[in-house]
């Protein structure tokens, strides 16, 4: 009887979800992997904080549960409403990025976090900025398709939004800014912006990048990291400590790994539960586990591309493309850094790394993608205030 009731409960829950079921499954799998990986990597952190690991794990579980709830809520909302929401998000994001640079919590030589009063939590304004810029660009590109080559009406607003958000994020978080800029360029290509105009945006981005790298407040940090990456054998051991132990974790994992909870490098890696969690996963599950995780992200990208190609409206296609590219690029950037293919940077692994509000924003992004997927599979609905989005992508 209990088994039958359990099946009925699961069936009822599944009937309330819409969109690509494979994406739902991947999110759940990544959440389970996250719980196991974080639990095995927080022993040293718990010791330093004088807490039991289970208390930290429960907090992480609470964030995952809240993220899945937000994903469910955001996927229930018709994705066309996000066009209007994007304008509000941009109005909030620009001042918030300014505020973060001036008054944000200064951690690891960077002002990226804003404390949330009364909660003990903080969030990176760049997480909100990614969501805001991608939805706003999708809105602009879909609405301007008929006069997409008009400089004043289309190009200047698009270029301005990309460059302003890029410079405000780059001053404190260059890696995130570069990934977001790359996603923006991909959206411009998909949105049929001319090669000449895209080249102008890239040139403007290169000028801003040069200013941040050579004149910005973190120029010495960027120079040190690049020098360590390019001349690893000449760098001091304290500069290569994190990357060295990440490589040791991966190398000692072998093919099958040491087993869950049997990592030794968690005692050395400073961000074993966050930025370097992929190295810990490979150490414990081996090359097989690392390949499976890569496969999950690739399959996720494949399902998202299917959603993009099936979307009947330009806005939905651009929205799903931008968010999916952002998530997968971030995932592979994290894994590249862990394996020594890039300089050390604070890029978390989406839905895997222990984090606070970053999990929530990632979950919302998945929910929006599922909303587009849901619309692909349902009869056309009339939405009040729907944007003029009758021109499909070429």
N, C-alpha and C positions, 0 to 999 in steps of 0.2 A: 504494500500500500504506500509506504513512504517513498519507495523508488518511483512509483507511478506519479505521485504528487510532485516529486523532484523534477521529473521529465516535463510535467505539465507547466511547472513554474519556469523552467528554462525555455520551453516553447513560447510561453506568454511573453517573457523578456525579449526573445528574439523577434517576436512579431511586432514589438514596439520600436525596433531599430530598423533603419533604412540605409540605403547606400551599399557600397561595395563590401560584401561580407568578408572578403579576404583581408581588407584593410582593418576591419574590426579584429580579425583573428591575429594579424601581425601585431597590432597594438597590445593585445592581451599577452601575446608571447613575449614581446619586449618588456612588458611590465613585470612578468614573472622572472625573466632573466635579470631585470634590474634588482628585484628584491633579493635574489640569491647572491648576485654579485656584490651589491652594497653591503649585505650582511657579512659577507666573508672579508670585506675590505675596511670595516670601520672599527676593528679592535683597537688599533693604535689611537685613533681619534677618541674613542670612548675612554681609553685610559688617561689621555691628556686632559679630558674634560671632567674626569672623575665620575663618569656615568656608566651604566651598563649598556652594552651594545643594543639590547632589545629596545631600550627607550628611543635611541636614535632611529632604529629600524621602523618603529611604530610611527614616528613623525614622517619618515619617508613614505610609508604605506599610506598615511593620511593624505599626503600630497598627490600620490598616484590615484587614490580613490577620488579625490576632488577633481583631478585632471580628467578622469573618465567621465565624471558627472558633467563637467563643462563641455567635454567633447559631445556628449549626448545632447545637451541643451543646444549647443551651437549647430549641430547637424539637423536638429528639428526646425531651426529657423531657415526660411527660404533664402538661398544664397544671394538673391537679388537685393535683399535689404542691406547687405554688407556694402553695397555701392554708396548708399547714403551714410552709413556708419563710418565709412572710410574718411569722409570729410571731417567728421567730428574727431576721429582718431588723429588725423594730421594736425588739427588745431590744438589738441592736447599734447601731442608728441613733441613738437618743436620747442615750446617753452619748458617741457619736462627735461629734454636733453640739455638745454641751457642750465636749468636748475641743478641737474646732476653734476655737470662740470664744475659748478661754483660751490654748491653746498652738499654734494653727495658724500657718502662715506668713503674715506680714503684708505683703500686696502690694496696691498701689493703695488704701491706706487701708482695707483690709478683710481680715479673717482668714477665708478660705474654703478654704484648701488645707492638706492634711496630707502631709508628705513621706513617701515610701515608702523606708525604709532600704535602702541598698545598690543602688538602682536608678537614682537620679538623677531619678526621676519623682515627681509629686505628684498627688493627686486631690482633687476637691471632694466633701466629705461630703454636700452637697446632692444630688448625682447619685444616690447610694445612697438618700438620704431619699425622693426622688421615687419610685423603684422600690418602696421599702418601704411607703410610705403608700398608694400606689395598690393594691398587692396586698393589703394589710391591710384597706383599706376594702372592696374587692371581697369579701373573705372575710366580714367582719362583715355587710355588707348582704345577702349571699346566705344566710347562716346565720340571720339574724334576720327573714326575710321573714314568718314566721308571727306574730311579735309585734313587727313593725317600729315600731309606735307606742308601745311600752312605753318610758317615759322612763329607768327605771333599767337595764333589761336591754339596750336598744338605743341610745337616744339619747346618754346620757352617755358610754359608751365611744367612740362615733363622734365626738362633738363634742370630747372630750378629746384624741383622737389627732390630729385635724385642727389644733386650736388650738396644741397643744404643738409639733408639727413646724413650723407656720407661724411662730411667734414665734422659735424657735431658728434658722431659716433667715433670717428677715427682718432680724435684728439685723446680719447681715453681707451679705446678698444679697436685697434687697427685691424685685427684679424676678422672680427665680426663685420666691420665696415667694408672690407675688401670682398668678403663673401656676399654681402648684400648688394654691393655695387655690381658684382658679376651676375647675380640673379636679375638685377634691373636691366643690364645689357641684354640678357637672354629674352626678357619680356619685350624689350624694344625691337629685337629681331623678329620675334613671333608676331608682334603688333604691327609689322610692316613699316616701321620707321626706316627712312632711307639710309643707305650705307654712309653717305656724307654726314648726315646728322648724328648717326651713331658714332662716327669718328670724332665729331666735335665733342660729344659727351665724354668719350674716352680720353680725349686730350685734356678736357677740363678736369676730369678725375685724376689724370696723371700729374697735373700741376698742383692740385690740392694734396695729392699723396706726397709729392716732393716737399711741399710746405710742412706737412705733418712730420715727415721723417727727419728733415733737416732743421726745422725750426720749432716743432711742437714741444710741449712740456715733457713728453716721454721719449724724446729723440735719443737720449743716451741708452735707454732700455732697449729700443729697437736696434740701435747700432750694435749693442753688446750681444743680443740674441742672434742677429744675422752673422756677426763675426764668429760666434761660437758654432753656429750651424755650418758655415762654410769652411771654417778652420778648426774642426773639432779636436784634432790631434794636438793643436797648439794651445787650446784653451785650458784654463785651470780646472781642477777637479770639482771645485764648488760650482763652477758655471755649467759643467756637463753632468752634474750629479743626477738630476731628474731624468734626462734622456738616457744616461748610462744604465740606470736601474730599470727603466722601462724596457730597454733592449735585453737586459739580463732576464727579466721576467718572461719575455717572449721566447728567448733562446732556450731557457730551461724548461719551458712548457712541453717541448717536443711535439710529438704527433697527437698523443692522447691526453697530455696534461698531467698535473700532479694530483688532481682531484679537487672537488669543491671544498673550500675551507682550508686547503693545505698550502696556500701561497706563503712564501717567505718574504717576497718583495713588498708586501703590504706594510712591513715594518720599516721600510726605507723610503718608499715613494711618498712625497708630501701630499699629493692629491690622488691617492690610489682609488678613492671612492668617487672621484669626479673626473678630472681631466685625463687621468691615466688609467681609467677603469678598463679600457680595452686591453691594455697590457696584462692586467690582472686576470681578465677573462681567458686570455690565451695561455697564461701560465697555468691556470687551473683546468682548462678544458682542452688545451693543446691546439695544434694547427686545425684540427677538425672543428673545434668550437669557434675559432676565429673565422673560418671559411663559412660556416653556417650563419654566423651573425652578418657577415658581408652579404651572403645570399638573401637574407631577410630584407636588408635595405635595398638590394637590387630588385627583388621581387616587389617591394613596396613602390619603388620608382616605376616599375613596369605597369602595375595596376593604376597608378596615378596618370601615366601617359595614356592609358586606355580611356580614362575618364576625360582627359583633355581632348582626345580625338573624337569622342562621342558627344561632347558638349554641343548643344544646338545653338548656343549664344556665345558671342565673343567674350563677354565679361566672365562667364563661367569658365571658359577654356583658359583665359589668361590668369584668372584667380587660382585655379587648380594647378596650373603650370608653375606659377611663381612660388606658391607655398610648398609644393612638392620638391621643386629644385632647391629651395632654401633648406629644407630639412635634410635631404640626401647629401647635398654639398657639405653641410655642417658635419654630418655623420662621417663622411669619408675624409674630411679635413682632420677630425679628431683621430681617426685610425691612422692616417698618414703621419701625424705628429708622434703618436705612440710608437710607430715602427721606425722613426728616424728619417722620414721622408720630408719633413718640414721642421722649421724652428719651433721651439717650445712656445706654446700660447695657451691661454685659458679658454679653450673651446670644448664645451661638454658634449657628450654623446647623447643625442636626442632620445628621451624616454628611458635611458639606461643610467646615466650618471645621476648621483644623488644631487638634488638641487631643490630649491624651493619653488619660487614662482616661475622659473624657466619651464618646469614640467607643465604648469598650467597653460602658459602661452603656447607651448608645443601642442598640447591637447586641443586647444581651441583651433589651431591651424588644421589639425586632422579633422576636427568637426566640420570646418568650412569645406574642406575637400570632400567629405562625405555628403555634405549638403548638395554640392554640385553633382556628385554621383547619384544621389537620390532623385534629383530633378531629371537626370538622363533617363531614368527607368520609370518615371511617372508621367501621366498625361499632363499636357500643358495647362498651367494655372494662370489666371489673371491676377497680378499683384498690384495693389494700389501704389501709385507713385513709382512704378517700374521705369527704369531708365530706358532711353531710346537705344536699344541694342539689337537692331534688326539686321545690321551688317555683320555677316559671319567672317571668320578669318579666311584669308585667301589661301 
